[in-house]
Amino acid sequence: MKFMDLDQLSGLELVQLIIDGKLPPTNISQIIPMKFSYADNGIIRGTAIANQQHQNPSGSVHGGFSATVIDTFRSEEHTSELQSH
């Protein structure tokens, strides 16, 4: 990867670099499989897939999974609206 001065990029440009695979995904995506597929100012689209490790003892997906996905996507939506420094 070529050196980039990330401080000079807007939030939308940073998110787009994640989508394009030029920057690593967010750390939480190692625990909860999430992938962003589209970004615009204040809009992030993508997927999150729950698997067996995200289930609670009754077999349903743990509420923390949904909360973390919502938190992550909302944070990136906010990031996409930030201007460059």
PyMOL commands that set and color helices and strands:
alter all, ss='L'
color gray80, all
select helices_A, chain A and resi 6-8+11-19+27-30+52-54+63-80
alter helices_A, ss='H'
color red, helices_A
select strands_A, chain A and resi 34-40+43-48
alter strands_A, ss='S'
color yellow, strands_A
deselect
rebuild
show_as cartoon
